[in-house]
Amino acid sequence: MKTHISVKNLSVWFGEHKVLNNISIDIPDKKITVIIGPSGCGKTTLLKSFNRLLELQDNVRVSGKVLLDGENIYDASCDIARLRKKMGLLFQRPQVLPMSIYENIAYGLRIHGIKDKKKIDFVVEHYLKEASLWSEVKARLHSPAWKLSIGQQQRLCLARGMAVEPEIILGDEPTSALDPVSAERIEQRFLELKQKYSIVLVTHILRQARRLADYVIFLYFGSLVEHGPAEDLFNNPKDPRTKAYIEGRFFKEHSP
């Protein structure tokens, strides 16, 4: 599989606490990669290392490399704004902007230099359709985004992220706050969108990982235990910790 993100010897500390321990992994292009593991094992930290959101937290130290299309994003010369434009990010709870549905998408376009109203109108409609939201909101585009249901808000955030034409979609448990119907809609969009984007998701729901994943990364107490094609990892795990986790058993040995 073609590699889109390549992680080389990545370690992360929060203060004196080492959260990720010497991670090396390749993230495939135009596939859904799912990061699994117990709570507190470093899943979200690994995800946020891909767009340097870790730097928004205090007392964080990073060593190693994260290569995006061959460029180390942790080089001092990296343009962080350009990097983050390449990656759409969905959080556990949708982060809509305090403005209208329309402006939630148009705002980002204007920041990136698009001023033509006809083009903005076209892009807003296009990506609301891409997020399977257009038919539900086309009659109220200028209503406040916060009036949407939580599931609709998450699809709006997905549309907003895609509108600036990223290469990668990151999701930190993006369906955990949603009802089953809304979660299914988001999952279906991911399955369709992987034809255009590399998608990396954190989930604590193994059933969801089985439904969505092409590739799986299993983290355990900050270390990379096992990774590989989803069918292989779920059906024939090589490490006993992986086997115990996917079978719902607690692995007593707390060190990798």
C-alpha positions as CSV (number, residue, x, y, z in Angstrom):
1,M,0.0,0.0,0.0
2,K,1.2,3.5,-0.8
3,T,2.3,5.4,2.3
4,H,0.8,8.9,3.1
5,I,2.2,9.5,6.6
6,S,5.3,7.8,7.9
7,V,6.1,8.0,11.6
8,K,9.8,7.4,12.6
9,N,10.9,6.8,16.2
10,L,8.2,9.1,17.6
11,S,8.2,9.7,21.3
12,V,6.1,12.2,23.2
13,W,6.3,13.4,26.8
14,F,3.8,15.4,28.8
15,G,6.2,16.9,31.4
16,E,8.1,13.9,32.8
17,H,5.5,11.4,31.7
18,K,6.3,9.5,28.5
19,V,3.0,9.0,26.6
20,L,4.3,7.5,23.3
21,N,7.4,5.3,23.2
22,N,9.4,5.2,20.0
23,I,6.6,4.7,17.6
24,S,7.4,3.8,13.9
25,I,4.5,3.2,11.6
26,D,3.4,3.9,8.0
27,I,-0.2,5.2,7.4
28,P,-1.5,4.0,4.0
29,D,-2.9,6.4,1.4
30,K,-6.7,6.4,0.7
31,K,-7.5,3.8,3.3
32,I,-9.2,3.9,6.7
33,T,-6.6,3.4,9.4
34,V,-8.0,2.8,12.9
35,I,-6.1,3.3,16.1
36,I,-7.3,1.0,18.9
37,G,-6.2,0.3,22.5
38,P,-7.2,0.8,26.1
39,S,-8.0,4.2,27.5
40,G,-4.9,6.2,28.3
41,C,-2.7,4.2,25.9
42,G,-1.8,7.2,23.7
43,K,-4.3,6.9,20.8
44,T,-5.3,10.6,20.7
45,T,-1.7,11.7,21.3
46,L,-0.6,9.8,18.2
47,L,-3.4,11.2,16.2
48,K,-2.7,14.8,17.2
49,S,1.0,14.3,16.4
50,F,0.0,14.2,12.8
51,N,-1.0,17.9,12.6
52,R,1.1,19.3,15.5
53,L,-1.9,20.0,17.7
54,L,0.1,18.6,20.6
55,E,1.9,22.0,20.7
56,L,-1.3,23.7,21.9
57,Q,-0.7,21.9,25.2
58,D,1.7,23.0,27.9
59,N,5.0,21.2,28.7
60,V,4.9,18.8,25.7
61,R,8.1,17.5,24.2
62,V,8.3,15.5,20.9
63,S,11.2,13.5,19.4
64,G,11.4,11.6,16.2
65,K,9.9,12.4,12.8
66,V,6.4,12.5,11.2
67,L,6.8,12.5,7.4
68,L,3.9,13.8,5.3
69,D,4.5,13.1,1.7
70,G,8.2,12.8,2.6
71,E,8.4,16.1,4.5
72,N,9.2,16.1,8.2
73,I,6.4,18.2,9.8
74,Y,8.5,18.7,12.9
75,D,11.3,20.5,11.0
76,A,11.6,24.2,12.1
77,S,10.9,25.2,8.4
78,C,7.5,23.5,8.3
79,D,4.6,25.8,7.5
80,I,2.1,24.8,10.2
81,A,-0.9,26.6,8.7
82,R,-0.2,24.8,5.3
83,L,0.2,21.5,7.2
84,R,-3.1,21.8,9.0
85,K,-4.9,22.8,5.8
86,K,-4.0,19.4,4.6
87,M,-5.8,17.7,7.4
88,G,-9.4,17.9,8.5
89,L,-10.0,17.0,12.1
90,L,-13.2,15.8,13.8
91,F,-13.4,15.8,17.6
92,Q,-15.5,13.7,19.9
93,R,-18.0,16.4,20.1
94,P,-18.6,18.7,17.1
95,Q,-16.9,22.1,17.2
96,V,-19.3,24.3,15.2
97,L,-18.4,28.0,14.8
98,P,-20.8,30.5,16.4
99,M,-22.2,31.5,13.1
100,S,-24.6,30.3,10.5
101,I,-24.5,26.9,8.7
102,Y,-23.4,28.6,5.5
103,E,-20.7,30.7,7.3
104,N,-19.3,27.7,9.0
105,I,-18.0,26.5,5.6
106,A,-17.6,29.9,3.9
107,Y,-15.4,31.3,6.7
108,G,-12.6,28.9,6.1
109,L,-12.8,29.5,2.3
110,R,-12.4,33.2,2.8
111,I,-9.4,32.7,5.1
112,H,-7.7,30.8,2.3
113,G,-8.3,33.6,-0.1
114,I,-11.6,32.7,-1.9
115,K,-13.7,35.8,-2.2
116,D,-16.0,35.1,-5.2
117,K,-19.6,34.6,-3.8
118,K,-20.7,32.3,-6.6
119,K,-17.7,30.0,-6.0
120,I,-18.3,30.0,-2.3
121,D,-22.0,29.2,-2.9
122,F,-21.0,26.3,-5.1
123,V,-18.4,25.0,-2.6
124,V,-20.8,25.2,0.3
125,E,-23.5,23.3,-1.5
126,H,-21.0,20.7,-2.9
127,Y,-19.5,19.8,0.5
128,L,-22.8,19.8,2.3
129,K,-23.8,17.2,-0.2
130,E,-20.6,15.3,0.3
131,A,-21.4,15.2,4.0
132,S,-25.0,14.0,3.3
133,L,-26.4,17.2,4.9
134,W,-27.6,19.4,2.0
135,S,-31.1,18.0,1.8
136,E,-31.6,18.7,5.5
137,V,-30.3,22.2,5.7
138,K,-30.7,23.8,2.2
139,A,-33.8,25.8,3.3
140,R,-32.1,27.2,6.4
141,L,-28.5,27.9,5.5
142,H,-28.4,31.2,7.3
143,S,-29.7,29.7,10.6
144,P,-27.3,29.3,13.5
145,A,-25.3,26.1,13.3
146,W,-25.8,25.4,17.0
147,K,-29.5,24.8,16.3
148,L,-28.6,21.6,14.4
149,S,-28.7,18.2,16.1
150,I,-25.4,16.9,17.4
151,G,-25.3,14.4,14.5
152,Q,-26.0,17.2,12.0
153,Q,-23.3,19.4,13.6
154,Q,-20.7,16.6,13.2
155,R,-21.6,16.3,9.5
156,L,-21.3,20.1,9.2
157,C,-17.8,19.9,10.7
158,L,-17.0,17.2,8.2
159,A,-18.2,19.4,5.4
160,R,-16.2,22.3,6.7
161,G,-13.1,20.3,6.9
162,M,-13.4,18.9,3.4
163,A,-14.2,22.4,1.9
164,V,-10.6,23.5,2.3
165,E,-9.5,20.5,0.3
166,P,-7.4,18.5,2.7
167,E,-5.6,15.3,1.9
168,I,-6.3,13.6,5.2
169,I,-9.2,13.3,7.5
170,L,-8.5,12.7,11.2
171,G,-11.2,11.6,13.7
172,D,-10.8,11.4,17.5
173,E,-13.7,9.1,18.4
174,P,-15.9,11.2,16.0
175,T,-19.1,9.2,16.6
176,S,-18.9,8.7,20.4
177,A,-21.3,11.6,21.2
178,L,-23.8,10.6,18.5
179,D,-27.0,8.5,18.5
180,P,-26.7,5.2,16.5
181,V,-28.5,6.6,13.4
182,S,-26.2,9.6,13.2
183,A,-23.1,7.5,13.9
184,E,-24.1,5.1,11.0
185,R,-24.4,8.1,8.7
186,I,-20.9,9.3,9.6
187,E,-19.5,5.8,9.2
188,Q,-21.0,5.5,5.8
189,R,-19.5,8.8,4.7
190,F,-16.1,7.6,5.8
191,L,-16.4,4.4,3.7
192,E,-17.3,6.5,0.7
193,L,-14.7,9.3,1.3
194,K,-11.7,6.9,1.5
195,Q,-11.8,6.9,-2.3
196,K,-10.5,10.5,-2.1
197,Y,-8.8,10.9,1.3
198,S,-6.6,9.0,3.7
199,I,-8.6,8.6,6.9
200,V,-7.2,8.0,10.4
201,L,-9.6,7.3,13.2
202,V,-9.3,6.7,17.0
203,T,-12.1,4.5,18.4
204,H,-12.7,2.6,21.6
205,I,-15.5,0.6,19.9
206,L,-14.1,-2.6,18.4
207,R,-17.3,-3.3,16.4
208,Q,-16.7,0.1,14.7
209,A,-13.1,-0.7,14.0
210,R,-14.1,-4.0,12.4
211,R,-16.7,-2.3,10.3
212,L,-14.5,0.5,9.0
213,A,-10.8,-0.4,9.2
214,D,-8.6,-1.3,6.3
215,Y,-5.5,-1.0,8.5
216,V,-5.3,-1.2,12.3
217,I,-2.8,0.1,14.8
218,F,-2.9,-1.4,18.4
219,L,-1.3,0.7,21.1
220,Y,-0.7,-0.5,24.6
221,F,0.6,1.8,27.4
222,G,2.3,4.1,24.9
223,S,3.9,1.4,22.8
224,L,3.1,0.1,19.4
225,V,2.2,-3.6,19.9
226,E,0.9,-4.7,16.5
227,H,-0.3,-3.2,13.3
228,G,-1.4,-4.6,9.9
229,P,-4.3,-5.1,7.6
230,A,-7.6,-5.3,9.6
231,E,-8.5,-8.7,8.4
232,D,-5.2,-10.2,9.5
233,L,-5.0,-8.4,12.9
234,F,-8.6,-9.1,13.9
235,N,-8.6,-12.8,12.7
236,N,-5.0,-13.8,13.5
237,P,-3.3,-11.4,16.0
238,K,0.3,-12.2,16.5
239,D,0.7,-10.7,20.0
240,P,-1.1,-12.1,23.1
241,R,-2.0,-8.6,24.2
242,T,-3.7,-7.9,20.9
243,K,-5.6,-11.2,21.1
244,A,-6.7,-10.4,24.7
245,Y,-7.8,-6.9,23.9
246,I,-9.9,-7.8,20.9
247,E,-11.5,-10.7,22.8
248,G,-12.5,-8.3,25.6
249,R,-10.1,-9.8,28.1
250,F,-7.9,-7.8,30.4
251,F,-4.2,-8.5,29.8
252,K,-2.6,-8.5,33.3
253,E,0.9,-7.6,32.2
254,H,1.0,-3.8,32.3
255,S,4.2,-3.3,30.4
256,P,4.7,-3.8,26.6
